Amino acid sequence: MGARVAHVVEQVATEAMALGARSVVCYATEPAGGLRLVAATGLAPQVQADWRHVPAALATTAALAVRRGAAGWYEPPLPGR
């Protein structure tokens, strides 16, 4: 990852965590439409390893955000819902 990308990811993570985010991930698109994990904070190393590649067909929050061209936010369901 280039120094400029690393700086942007660090700034986004800092701002998001200040707003209450517990984790932040940054993906890059791959030519076939999948996603490649570029950086993450607040996630266990095994979770990062498990999600280092997201296939194009998998409808994740990150994949939907890329398709929409807007940031994606995941909020876990509340207990009992």
C-alpha positions, 0 to 999 in steps of 0.5 A: 500500500502506498504512503498516500493510501496509508495516510488516507486510511489512517485518517478515515479510521481515526475519524470513524473511531472518534465517532464510535466505530469499533472497526474500520476496513478499507477494500480495493476493487479487483479487476474481476469485481471482487474486493481485496482488503487493503487495511483494517483496524479494530479487527482480530488478525484471524478476521482480517485473514478470513476477509482478505478477499471478498468474491464479487458475488458475495453481497457484503456491506463493503461490496454494496458500498462499492457498487453504490459508490458510497460509504457503507455502514454495518450495524449489528442487529439489536438483541431480540430482533 
